[in-house]
Amino acid sequence: MTPNGPQHTLSDGLRLAFGTLTRVPTPPPSQVTRGCTRIAMLLAPLVGLLLTAGAALPLLLTDAYPGLAALTACGAVLLVAWGSGALHLDGLADTADALGSRAPAERALQIARRSDIGPFGVLAIVAALLLQIIALGSLALTQPVPFTFWIAVFCIGGARAAITVGCTPWFPPARPDGLGATVARCVPRSAAVLTWVLLIGLGWLLLGPVGAIALAAAAGAAVLTLLHAKNRLGGMTGDVLGASVEVAATAGLVTACMASQILA
């Protein structure tokens, strides 16, 4: 196997995925090639599932202590945010400020790059965290503990598949530099679609109709977010990818909460 062969590219892709999307100490890739970025973006959902599986462990306490449902839900959501370095929440805030500014695309992109967070960004973060915690807490109170745990894993972790979709040729980069430009168009459309199909299928097998409906809602929310950014900003950026993840996770959990009651 040559140094630049498939095994080397896979290793670099794994390092890039974990190093970019989590706080897990990871050696940097030896080189960032097109193949490396493709693998990293395709692995984004797997990284999210593994991260969330660890962060959602507090939810298991609700089996013995139902009164802790709200606290365990809060702990799970915040641990995911911490484990990802709040990367996606930061992207959500910057994107909300850009889209909420009503400024032309070029000016909106400048607003997104500023280090401070404006009122739309604060509102977006607060709304996303509150909705995720409330939905997950409600599920922890009304559903079996294993069901709630896996809903959290698939809706929050699986929402990283929004990144995979955002890196297809459907969504060009909004600017010539930055993370968005680095990963733009690196994922085949068919691979992104297959990723969501597999997630929704697994959701159905493990969690029944509620799981499938929740993940379908997450997929729809991710696509709508990416399309809105494309129409408003001219394409996607790293911030837009992060925003699509948080919107997808929120939509998935809220839908799961509602569907579990309607289909009960």
Residue pairs with C-beta under 8 A, 6 or more apart in sequence:
1 7
1 8
2 8
3 30
4 33
8 30
9 33
9 35
9 36
9 39
10 39
11 29
12 29
12 30
12 31
12 32
12 33
12 36
12 39
13 29
13 35
13 36
13 37
13 38
13 39
13 40
13 42
13 43
14 39
14 40
14 43
15 26
15 27
15 28
15 29
16 29
16 32
16 36
16 37
16 39
16 40
17 39
17 40
17 41
17 43
17 44
17 46
17 47
18 24
18 26
18 47
19 26
19 27
19 28
19 29
20 40
20 87
21 44
21 47
21 48
21 51
21 84
21 87
21 160
21 163
22 47
22 51
22 83
22 84
22 85
23 82
23 83
23 84
23 85
24 83
29 36
32 182
34 186
37 167
37 182
37 183
37 186
38 186
38 187
40 183
41 163
41 164
41 167
41 183
41 186
41 187
42 164
42 187
42 191
42 195
44 160
44 161
44 163
44 164
45 157
45 158
45 160
45 161
45 163
45 164
45 195
45 199
47 160
48 156
48 157
48 158
48 159
48 160
48 161
48 245
49 153
49 154
49 157
49 158
49 160
50 157
51 80
51 83
51 84
51 157
52 76
52 80
52 152
52 153
52 156
52 157
53 153
53 157
54 79
54 83
55 76
55 79
55 80
55 82
55 83
56 76
56 79
56 80
56 149
56 152
56 153
56 156
57 76
58 71
58 72
58 75
58 76
58 79
59 72
59 73
59 76
59 136
59 140
59 145
59 148
59 149
59 152
60 145
60 149
61 68
61 72
62 68
62 69
62 72
62 140
62 141
62 145
62 148
63 145
66 141
69 137
69 140
69 141
70 133
70 137
70 140
72 137
72 140
73 133
73 134
73 136
73 137
73 139
73 140
74 133
74 137
76 136
76 152
76 156
77 129
77 132
77 133
77 136
77 156
78 129
80 156
80 157
81 88
81 89
81 129
87 242
88 242
88 243
88 245
88 246
89 125
89 128
89 129
89 242
89 246
90 239
90 242
91 238
91 239
91 240
91 241
91 242
91 243
91 245
91 246
92 121
92 124
92 125
92 128
92 239
92 242
92 243
92 246
92 247
93 117
93 120
93 121
93 122
93 124
93 125
94 111
94 112
94 113
94 114
94 117
94 121
94 239
94 242
94 243
95 112
95 124
95 229
95 237
95 239
95 240
95 242
95 243
96 120
96 121
96 123
96 124
96 243
97 111
97 112
97 114
97 117
97 118
97 120
97 121
98 108
98 109
98 111
98 112
98 233
98 239
99 108
99 120
99 228
99 229
99 232
99 233
100 118
100 119
100 120
101 107
101 108
101 111
101 118
101 120
103 111
105 174
105 232
105 233
105 234
108 232
108 233
109 174
109 175
109 233
109 237
111 118
112 237
112 239
117 125
124 243
124 246
127 250
128 246
128 247
128 249
128 250
131 250
131 253
131 254
132 156
132 249
132 250
132 253
135 250
135 253
135 254
135 256
135 257
136 148
136 151
136 152
136 253
136 257
138 257
139 147
139 148
139 151
139 152
139 253
139 256
139 257
139 260
140 148
142 260
142 261
143 151
143 260
147 207
150 206
150 207
150 211
151 207
151 210
151 211
151 214
151 253
151 256
152 253
154 199
154 202
154 203
154 206
154 207
154 211
154 214
154 215
154 252
155 214
155 215
155 218
155 249
155 252
155 253
155 256
156 249
156 252
156 253
158 199
158 203
158 215
158 218
158 252
159 218
159 222
159 245
159 246
159 248
159 249
159 252
160 245
161 192
161 195
161 196
161 199
161 219
161 222
161 248
162 218
162 222
162 225
162 226
162 241
162 244
162 245
162 247
162 248
163 241
163 244
163 245
164 187
164 191
164 192
164 195
165 171
165 187
165 192
165 195
165 196
165 219
165 222
165 223
165 226
165 244
166 222
166 226
166 236
166 240
166 241
166 244
167 183
167 184
167 185
167 186
167 187
167 192
167 241
168 185
168 187
168 188
168 189
168 192
169 185
169 189
170 189
170 226
171 184
171 226
171 229
171 230
171 235
171 236
172 184
172 185
172 230
172 234
172 235
172 236
173 180
173 181
173 184
173 185
173 235
173 236
173 237
174 180
174 229
174 230
174 233
174 234
174 235
174 236
174 237
174 240
175 181
175 235
175 237
178 237
178 238
179 237
179 238
179 241
180 235
180 236
180 237
180 238
180 239
180 240
180 241
183 238
183 241
184 235
184 236
196 215
196 219
199 215
199 219
200 212
200 215
200 216
200 219
201 212
202 211
203 211
203 212
203 214
203 215
204 211
204 212
207 214
209 259
209 263
210 256
210 259
210 260
210 263
211 256
213 255
213 256
213 259
214 252
214 253
214 255
214 256
214 259
215 252
217 251
217 252
217 254
217 255
218 248
218 249
218 251
218 252
218 255
219 248
220 251
221 244
221 247
221 248
221 250
221 251
221 252
222 244
222 245
222 247
222 248
224 247
225 240
225 243
225 244
225 247
225 248
226 236
226 240
226 244
229 235
229 236
229 237
229 240
229 243
229 244
230 236
233 240
